[in-house]
């Protein structure tokens, strides 16, 4: 008889547990309803650092002037006589400056973190 009372109690508790409405029967699946209000209601969010690429025009080589000496030119006019046709001189050659585009990466904003309120996981049960 003692065994039948224990069996009856187990069966009654199992039926009561099944009959009690649960979160799943209320339309809320995979939801945990804590016994106390949430201790941590905020979650830390991290924003990574922000970078950008900057293009700069830089001078590779400056312009310059190169001097070339030109020798004097002589010609023989008559057999015994040589005459200077053009005197010695200097010719100047100008070179333009050379430019190039250089890219570099610079940080616009460092990494930062902030806290946001954790939204409820389930609209039906409120948690």
N, C-alpha and C positions, 0 to 999 in steps of 0.2 A: 503494500500500500504506500509506503514512503516513496518508493520509486515512481509510482504513478503520479503522486503529488508533484514531484520534481519535474517529471515530464510535462505535466499539465502547465506548470509555471513557465517552463521554457517555451512551450508552444504559445501560451498567452502573450508572453513578452515579444515573441517574434511577430505575431499577428499585429500587436500594438505598434511595433516599430515600422511595419509595412504600411499600416493605416495612417500614420501621422504624416501630414503633408510636408514635403521636403522642398528644397530650393529647386530641384529638378522638376518636380511636379508643378511648381509655380511658373515655369517657363524660363528659368535661369539655369543655364548649363555651365559647368566648369567654373563655378563661382564659390568663393570661400567667404563665409560670413564670420569674422572673428568675434569672440565673446566680448571683447572690449573695443572701444573706438580705436582706430588706427593710431599707433604711436608715431609713425613716420608718415606724414601726409605730404611730404615734398620729396622730389627726386632731383638729384644733381644732373644737369645737362652741361656738356662741354662743347665749346665752339673751337675748332682748330684755328691755328694762326692763318691769317689771310696774306697772300703774296700777290705781287703784280710784276710784270716784266716791263722794264723801262728801256727805251731805245735812245741812245745818244749819238750825235754826230761828233766824231773826234778827228783831229788832224793827225794823219799818219806821218807826213813829211811836209815841212814848210816850203813855200816857193823859194826859188834861188835864182841867182844870176851867175852864169859861168862866162868867164872872159877867155876868148881865144885870140892869140896873137897871130897876126898875118904878117908874113915877111914882105920886105920890099920886093918889087918885081923890076927886073932889068931886061933890056933888049939891046941887041947889037944893031945899031942903025947903019953904021958904015963899018967896014971891016976893021979899022983900027979903033973905033969908038963905041963904048957901051954906055947906054943912057938909062936912068931910072924912070920907069914908066909909072909906077905907083909906089908911094912911100909905105914904110912899115906902119901897121895899124893894129887896132884891137876891135874885135867883133864880140858883141854880147849876146848870149843865148839865155833866154828866160824860161824857167820851168815853173809850171803852175803848182800850187800846193795840192797835196793828195789827201782826201778825206775818206773815212770809212764809218760805218754804222756799228756801234757796239751795243750789245744787249746785256743788261744786268737785272738780277732779281732782287727786289727789295720788299721788306715786310711792311704791310700796310697797317695791320692790327695784330697784336700778340694773342696767344690763346687765352681764352677766358672761360669761366664757368659760372653758372647761375642755377638757382633752384626754381622748379616749377611744381605746382600742385599736381599730385597724381590723380588722374581722372578715375571715377568709379569703373570697376571692371565689368559691372553688370547693371543695367538700368532697372531691372526688375527688383533685385534684392537690395540695391543701394550700395554694394561694396565693390 
